[in-house]
Amino acid sequence: MIGEIRVSIGDIFDPTIPSEDRWLYRTANKLHINTRQPIIRHQLLFKSGEPYVQRLVDETERILRANDYLYDAWIRPLSYDGKTVVLEVRTRDTWTLNPGINYSRQGGANTSSVEIEEKNLLGNGQRLSFGWDNDVDRESLNFEFFDPHFHSTWTRLGVVYSDADDGSTQAIRLDRPFYSFDTRHAGGAYLFDSIRNEPRYAYGKNIGEYEQDEQFVEAYGGKSQGWKDGWVRRWTAGATYHQKRFDEVVDEPLGGPLPADLELAYPWVGFDLIEDVYQERTNLDQIERTEDVLLGLRAGGRIGYASEAFGSDRDALILSAYAQNGWEFGSERSLFATAVATGRVEDDGLRNAALSAEARFYARTSEKTKFFATINATVSEALDADRQVLLGGEEGLRGYPLRYQAGTSKALLTLEQRYYTGWYPFRLFHVAGAAFFDMGRTWGTDVTGATSDGLLKDVGIGLRLGSSRSAFGNVVHIDLAFPLDGGNDIDSVQLVVETKARF
């Protein structure tokens, strides 16, 4: 039986460690508002007076660690008198205020922003941001608010507004998800309304654009019997309305055909299956950080039917499916695979269909090194004219310009040797490095008329900075990539600077 539950929320820096007992670190702790205890307690899947279940303790740790305002979470028994166990829930906060200038570079294109963002507003776990953003596609002023525990419940409330130089976007979400394996009911709604200019790319250059006016509305409900013998099964049902309207942009080339308008209204049902097989890892996709890795099967899908009787502009089956799994080969090798398929079945056959798959392999080669390989591929059938299959610097081919190749299918292989230095400068970030090789290509003729340049390859070296104190991005990448193929229009070296969720 569970007795007292003690919650201990650690500062960003621990003054009991001599190297962190400095003026700068103490000042950061004072300026930062720690997560409030009720926010942590609300996410616990167990209560005092209930039986102790290790599975619920493990899942609670995963839920807490999923919050980017927490660096880590541990739940440990403090004492046991033969009947009652006293538990301690310990967490450590991260720095969650981002009042500054952000910059990244990939594929020869720069992205910059000036914003004020707080990921743990007043210690309540809420995210609030507003600022200016300038990327390769548009310049915009943005506002976002997200509360994952609206009114101290598991209900999520999210609001997004963006005013750009080519249009605007508004979105709102209110839902209660399947927040744990034992959650029996879920439901909510999502609304999205946007008008913007969408670019078309070929050979790394913007060759045209068109105006896209899009509305999306969806409501759903879900039911589950919870965790049963290591498996979770969930059924969902809902209704979706999706409309797209397209027009030419004055004085701008289209770069291809104007996409056809789309209007779909349809009910749907979905099913999800999860195998509860998790392990804790370190130095997989992060650096010196606890990672919760799913080694079991996770799969699901949805099927809906759009009909003219419901207000659609066509009759069509709307299909989507996904599957992922993980395998261990001894204690030092792991393989993870993911596949996602989407599409419509109309009177003339399969439309706007795409199948994407990825495999990631990890093998420890020494105490401080790890070999990593990944291959991903996409094939498509009769894509709508507003979709492109692109490959370039933004998509992982780091030695080449942004969106360099286009086609109807693509494949990319990356081989990487990683080195973990153990260096922890200023106790702010863990330093690692990588030597990499990328190889990829596209096939088919894109909607712009572009065709593949064949196989493209690059090599490079990179620096990795694993954040241990900040909630803003887990790993900073600084790469120098050298293309081995392509024309004279490609720079001999590409500098890539970005923040990513993975190594």
Secondary structure, DSSP 8 states (H G I E B T S, - for coil): -EEEEEEEEE-SS-TTSGGG-SHHHHHHHHHS----HHHHHHT-S--TTS---HHHHHHHHHHHHTSTTEEEEEEEEEEE-SS-EEEEEEEEE-B-EEEEEEEEEETTEEEEEEEEEESSGGGSS-EEEEEEEE-SS-EEEEEEEEETTGGGSS-EEEEEEEEETTEEEEEEEEEE---STT--EEEEEEEEEEEEEEEEEETTEEEEEEEEEEEEEEEEEEEEEEEETTEEEEEEEEEEEEEEEEEE-TT---SS-----EEEEEEEEEEEEEE--EEEESSSSSSSS-EEEE-S-EEEEEEEEE-GGGT-SS-EEEEEEEEEEEEESSSSEEEEEEEEEEEEEETTEEEEEEEEEEEEEEEE-SSSEEEEEEEEEEEEES--TT--EEESGGGT-TTS-TT-EEESEEEEEEEEEEEE----GGGTEEEEEEEEEEEEEEES--TTS------EEEEEEEEEEEESSBSS-SEEEEEEEEESSS-TTS-S-EEEEEEES--
